[in-house]
Amino acid sequence: MMVKILHNSRCSKSRETLKIIEEQGHEVAVVEYLKGAVTENQLTDILKQLEMNPRDLMRKGEKIYKELNLSDTTLNNEDLVKAMIKHPILIERPIVVSSRGVRIGRPPESVLEIL
């Protein structure tokens, strides 16, 4: 089975998750999402599959989160998704997509459910 991972090679959880996928013998498409490789439609689809709203998938500790005042509750989901696309560092990682579902690799072992 082909598995896609939104990956940040500098993140230990992302590296651990990638290792689990490879150890399970799956083909992996590595998406370097920090380089803008995720579209608004793809992110919206991921959010639907995760049954999450954008704020739940955001890294709230990032400097840009505070600078853009993304905690403002008047911002709608579309505004938040656009901010995540423009500043992909805001997207929680890693995210794994397979034909069996989508999971966030926190902890990395959680992706085993969809492999």
Residue frames as qw, qx, qy, qz and C-alpha x, y, z in Angstrom:
[[0.000, 0.889, 0.459, 0.000, 0.00, 0.00, 0.00],
 [0.361, 0.456, -0.032, 0.813, 1.17, 3.53, -0.81],
 [0.405, -0.746, -0.419, 0.324, 1.31, 5.82, 2.22],
 [0.275, 0.704, 0.006, 0.655, 1.81, 9.58, 2.16],
 [0.549, -0.565, -0.368, 0.494, 3.46, 11.43, 5.04],
 [0.090, 0.926, -0.010, 0.366, 3.54, 15.18, 5.55],
 [0.861, -0.211, -0.174, 0.428, 7.07, 15.19, 6.87],
 [0.007, -0.944, 0.272, -0.185, 9.56, 17.50, 8.53],
 [0.832, 0.199, -0.429, 0.290, 12.94, 15.79, 8.65],
 [0.149, 0.469, -0.492, 0.718, 14.03, 17.99, 11.57],
 [0.651, -0.375, 0.185, -0.634, 11.19, 16.67, 13.75],
 [0.091, -0.287, 0.941, -0.152, 11.97, 13.54, 15.77],
 [0.594, 0.247, 0.623, -0.444, 8.29, 12.42, 15.82],
 [0.662, 0.614, -0.136, -0.407, 8.15, 12.77, 12.06],
 [0.277, 0.540, -0.791, -0.075, 11.35, 10.74, 11.61],
 [0.314, -0.102, 0.891, -0.313, 10.05, 8.05, 14.00],
 [0.678, 0.408, 0.369, -0.488, 6.74, 7.89, 12.14],
 [0.568, 0.629, -0.427, -0.315, 8.48, 7.55, 8.78],
 [0.037, 0.405, -0.910, 0.084, 10.60, 4.73, 10.19],
 [0.527, 0.111, 0.734, -0.413, 7.48, 2.87, 11.38],
 [0.708, 0.549, 0.048, -0.442, 5.90, 3.14, 7.93],
 [0.432, 0.610, -0.647, -0.150, 9.06, 1.86, 6.25],
 [0.172, -0.279, 0.913, -0.241, 9.45, -0.98, 8.77],
 [0.648, 0.267, 0.559, -0.443, 5.89, -2.08, 7.97],
 [0.469, 0.041, 0.750, 0.465, 6.99, -2.48, 4.33],
 [0.365, 0.802, 0.450, -0.143, 4.85, 0.23, 2.76],
 [0.459, 0.407, 0.230, 0.756, 5.80, 2.45, -0.13],
 [0.232, -0.723, -0.346, 0.552, 6.10, 6.01, 1.13],
 [0.315, 0.686, 0.229, 0.614, 5.50, 9.31, -0.62],
 [0.430, -0.451, -0.321, 0.713, 7.26, 11.92, 1.47],
 [0.126, 0.837, 0.323, 0.423, 5.66, 15.35, 1.24],
 [0.434, -0.110, -0.278, 0.850, 7.87, 18.15, 2.48],
 [0.045, -0.815, -0.568, -0.103, 4.95, 20.28, 3.55],
 [0.331, -0.725, -0.075, 0.599, 7.15, 23.12, 4.83],
 [0.252, -0.179, 0.497, 0.811, 8.07, 23.81, 1.21],
 [0.436, 0.336, 0.024, -0.834, 4.46, 24.55, 0.33],
 [0.140, 0.099, -0.913, -0.371, 3.63, 21.12, -1.04],
 [0.057, 0.443, 0.866, -0.225, 0.11, 21.04, 0.43],
 [0.088, -0.360, -0.391, -0.843, -2.83, 22.80, -1.19],
 [0.385, -0.129, 0.325, -0.854, -5.81, 24.35, 0.52],
 [0.814, -0.001, -0.285, -0.507, -8.06, 21.59, -0.87],
 [0.672, 0.121, -0.705, 0.192, -5.72, 18.86, 0.38],
 [0.087, 0.144, -0.638, 0.752, -5.55, 20.36, 3.86],
 [0.582, -0.085, 0.106, -0.802, -9.33, 20.77, 3.98],
 [0.831, 0.044, -0.484, -0.272, -9.73, 17.11, 2.97],
 [0.474, 0.147, -0.738, 0.457, -7.25, 16.01, 5.65],
 [0.208, -0.148, 0.462, -0.850, -9.16, 17.99, 8.27],
 [0.755, -0.048, -0.145, -0.638, -12.44, 16.34, 7.21],
 [0.788, 0.084, -0.609, -0.006, -10.90, 12.87, 7.42],
 [0.330, 0.117, -0.678, 0.646, -9.44, 13.65, 10.84],
 [0.348, -0.728, -0.560, -0.186, -12.80, 15.14, 11.90],
 [0.459, -0.437, -0.234, 0.737, -10.95, 18.18, 13.22],
 [0.204, 0.964, 0.170, -0.002, -11.32, 21.88, 12.82],
 [0.583, 0.643, -0.216, 0.447, -8.26, 23.83, 11.64],
 [0.246, -0.794, 0.359, -0.424, -7.45, 25.29, 15.05],
 [0.886, -0.355, 0.279, -0.107, -7.07, 21.74, 16.44],
 [0.902, 0.246, 0.110, 0.338, -4.40, 20.97, 13.84],
 [0.260, 0.869, -0.166, 0.387, -2.42, 24.15, 14.46],
 [0.688, -0.086, -0.388, 0.608, 0.86, 24.40, 16.32],
 [0.215, -0.924, -0.261, -0.177, -0.17, 27.11, 18.77],
 [0.636, -0.632, 0.070, 0.438, 3.32, 27.49, 20.21],
 [0.605, 0.306, 0.286, 0.677, 4.74, 28.80, 16.95],
 [0.201, -0.357, -0.085, 0.908, 5.77, 32.45, 16.92],
 [0.105, -0.109, -0.513, -0.845, 3.73, 33.14, 13.77],
 [0.291, -0.542, -0.783, -0.085, 0.57, 31.89, 15.54],
 [0.289, -0.655, -0.391, 0.579, 0.91, 34.67, 18.07],
 [0.170, -0.250, 0.249, 0.920, 2.05, 37.28, 15.52],
 [0.183, -0.211, -0.642, -0.714, -1.01, 36.67, 13.34],
 [0.404, -0.064, 0.457, -0.790, -3.31, 36.56, 16.40],
 [0.464, -0.008, -0.777, -0.425, -4.70, 33.22, 15.24],
 [0.117, -0.241, -0.861, 0.433, -6.24, 32.65, 18.67],
 [0.315, 0.130, 0.041, -0.939, -8.84, 35.26, 17.67],
 [0.356, 0.255, 0.882, -0.172, -12.14, 33.37, 17.87],
 [0.482, 0.655, 0.163, -0.559, -13.72, 35.58, 15.20],
 [0.155, 0.470, -0.732, -0.468, -11.50, 33.94, 12.55],
 [0.894, 0.141, 0.113, -0.411, -13.41, 31.32, 10.59],
 [0.856, -0.119, 0.470, 0.179, -12.12, 27.94, 9.42],
 [0.683, 0.656, 0.155, 0.283, -11.35, 29.26, 5.94],
 [0.004, 0.938, -0.281, 0.205, -9.17, 32.02, 7.42],
 [0.638, -0.571, 0.517, -0.008, -7.31, 29.48, 9.54],
 [0.872, 0.204, 0.386, 0.221, -6.73, 27.08, 6.63],
 [0.479, 0.833, -0.014, 0.277, -5.41, 29.95, 4.50],
 [0.256, -0.862, 0.414, -0.141, -3.01, 30.90, 7.32],
 [0.802, -0.290, 0.516, 0.080, -1.80, 27.29, 7.53],
 [0.789, 0.488, 0.258, 0.270, -1.18, 27.14, 3.78],
 [0.247, 0.913, -0.149, 0.290, 0.65, 30.46, 3.80],
 [0.136, -0.677, 0.636, -0.344, 2.66, 29.48, 6.91],
 [0.841, -0.005, -0.510, -0.182, 2.93, 25.65, 6.83],
 [0.260, 0.260, -0.738, 0.565, 4.99, 25.64, 10.05],
 [0.488, -0.196, 0.306, -0.793, 1.59, 26.03, 11.72],
 [0.853, 0.012, -0.356, -0.382, 0.49, 22.54, 10.60],
 [0.689, -0.462, 0.532, -0.171, 0.90, 19.83, 13.23],
 [0.610, 0.490, -0.603, -0.154, 3.16, 17.02, 12.06],
 [0.038, 0.152, -0.761, -0.629, 3.55, 14.38, 10.93],
 [0.708, 0.259, 0.249, -0.608, 0.31, 13.59, 9.14],
 [0.177, -0.157, 0.925, 0.297, 0.00, 10.18, 7.49],
 [0.673, 0.325, 0.020, -0.664, -2.54, 9.45, 4.76],
 [0.140, -0.126, 0.955, 0.228, -3.32, 5.94, 3.55],
 [0.411, -0.189, -0.642, -0.620, -6.25, 4.23, 1.86],
 [0.488, -0.410, -0.758, 0.138, -7.34, 3.21, 5.37],
 [0.309, -0.886, -0.340, 0.068, -7.51, 6.74, 6.80],
 [0.281, 0.708, -0.228, 0.606, -5.53, 9.68, 8.13],
 [0.708, -0.610, -0.271, 0.230, -3.65, 9.96, 11.43],
 [0.028, 0.901, -0.342, 0.267, -1.35, 12.39, 13.14],
 [0.792, 0.145, -0.516, 0.291, 1.86, 10.64, 14.18],
 [0.046, -0.447, 0.519, -0.727, 1.69, 11.77, 17.81],
 [0.478, -0.568, 0.621, 0.251, 2.62, 9.37, 19.18],
 [0.228, 0.449, -0.700, -0.506, 4.24, 7.80, 16.11],
 [0.130, 0.043, 0.990, -0.023, 2.66, 4.41, 16.86],
 [0.457, 0.450, 0.447, -0.624, -0.82, 5.86, 16.27],
 [0.445, 0.495, -0.433, -0.608, -0.29, 5.49, 12.51],
 [0.084, -0.124, 0.986, 0.069, -0.25, 1.72, 12.85],
 [0.457, 0.397, 0.624, -0.494, -4.09, 1.88, 12.90],
 [0.585, 0.691, 0.044, -0.423, -4.13, 2.87, 9.22],
 [0.111, 0.590, -0.745, -0.292, -1.24, 0.76, 7.90]]
